[in-house]
Amino acid sequence: MTGLLPEGFDDRLPPLADVAARIERGVLDVARGYGYEQVDPPLAEFEDELSARLKAGGAHGAVRFVDPVSQRNLAIRPDITAQVGRIAATRMGHHPRPLRLSYVGPVLKLRGSDLNPARAMRQLGIELIGLDSVAAAREVVSVAVEALTQAGIAGVSVDFTLPDLVPTLAENWPHARLTELREALDAKDAGRVAAIDASYLPLIEAAGPFDAAIARLRAHDTGGALAGRIDGLERIAAALPAGTQLTLDPTERHGFEYQSWFGFSIFAAGALREIGRGGSYVILHADGHEEPAVGMSLFLDPVLGTLARTPERRRLFLPVGTDREDGARLRREGWVTVAALEATDTPEAQLCTHVWLGGRAELAGA
Ligand SMILES: N[C@@H](Cc1c[nH]c[nH+]1)C(=O)O
């Protein structure tokens, strides 16, 4: 219904909201099994704290307002990773490293994008703080793939990227020339890239299925920043279950505002957009020291529609007068029971598949 909610905002209704909650629980449970403990930061906080924590931004795209109580600028979180960075750098600064944390909750973005108009959404994820090594990245990507698969998401695939590769290789370039190169790479415009510096052409040619892309990159490898990253990606990919579809787009930077050497997007069968993103990044401490981290965030909306088409909705209608003990026992056995509160209520009105009749669960309408 237009006008009921602002553009980019949406209600999750039944059965989608239940499906989503179940997947969220499933993912967080798998993460907990790997030692990731949940933090639950508030919806909004001081803007300066939020933007100070991630090197290369953390309050980017936040809705801001002046708090009438503190008279300070607050930001509604656009990304819980920045809040986890704040917690890791302050209240859990003394905690032994690496620190493994997970989170789930709503986030709000000032603007949607052409590709994804959503502004209000739920984000869940894990962050591993203290390391951005290949071993740390391997763990984060494998936990993401395992957790999504166990939560019932089919066809999970991963697209790797190297967010800071181009700025690292072109470290001494004037800003304007680097911007031009990055725009040409974004547009995958081989002609323009060749005109700027043909040695960057292999980065466009290397986009595609992982093994072939790595082989092509290796063929052009001149040592240095690229060589280390190729090795790292291969070791990360090798940790994923056989059959996981993998691709590489070494210059993709859309959505990777603060990630450093390593980034990845997660896709699922039938979902039109990515359902997750992650990578390595740097947390800034108040004393100026920089701490590496790796993490990933999931946004499940694009995949919910594909799952909820076949929800198993078994609901047992309990007519007025059903014994309370019977109801309690049936729920313990796993039934969803819906009690009639008035004699005129019907199984159909309550979307029940079964009815409790004569001490048995009968098919409704039979
Ligand atoms: N929070 C990032 C993904 C991420 C988590 N940790 C590192 N990167 C995002 O939503 O795009």
Ligand as a Chemical Component Dictionary entry (heavy atoms), coordinates in Angstrom:
data_LIG
# 
_chem_comp.id                   LIG 
_chem_comp.type                 NON-POLYMER 
_chem_comp.pdbx_formal_charge   1 
_chem_comp.three_letter_code    LIG 
# 
loop_
_chem_comp_atom.comp_id 
_chem_comp_atom.atom_id 
_chem_comp_atom.alt_atom_id 
_chem_comp_atom.type_symbol 
_chem_comp_atom.charge 
_chem_comp_atom.model_Cartn_x 
_chem_comp_atom.model_Cartn_y 
_chem_comp_atom.model_Cartn_z 
_chem_comp_atom.pdbx_ordinal 
LIG N1 N1 N 0 28.827 -4.655 7.972 1  
LIG C1 C1 C 0 29.250 -4.796 6.596 2  
LIG C2 C2 C 0 29.796 -6.163 6.336 3  
LIG C3 C3 C 0 30.922 -6.494 7.254 4  
LIG C4 C4 C 0 30.876 -7.039 8.491 5  
LIG N2 N2 N 0 32.119 -7.090 8.946 6  
LIG C5 C5 C 0 32.933 -6.619 8.015 7  
LIG N3 N3 N 1 32.213 -6.228 6.985 8  
LIG C6 C6 C 0 28.056 -4.520 5.676 9  
LIG O1 O1 O 0 26.948 -4.546 6.135 10 
LIG O2 O2 O 0 28.246 -4.322 4.507 11 
# 
loop_
_chem_comp_bond.comp_id 
_chem_comp_bond.atom_id_1 
_chem_comp_bond.atom_id_2 
_chem_comp_bond.value_order 
_chem_comp_bond.pdbx_ordinal 
LIG N1 C1 SING 1  
LIG C1 C2 SING 2  
LIG C1 C6 SING 3  
LIG C2 C3 SING 4  
LIG C3 C4 DOUB 5  
LIG C3 N3 SING 6  
LIG C4 N2 SING 7  
LIG N2 C5 SING 8  
LIG C5 N3 DOUB 9  
LIG C6 O1 DOUB 10 
LIG C6 O2 SING 11 
# 
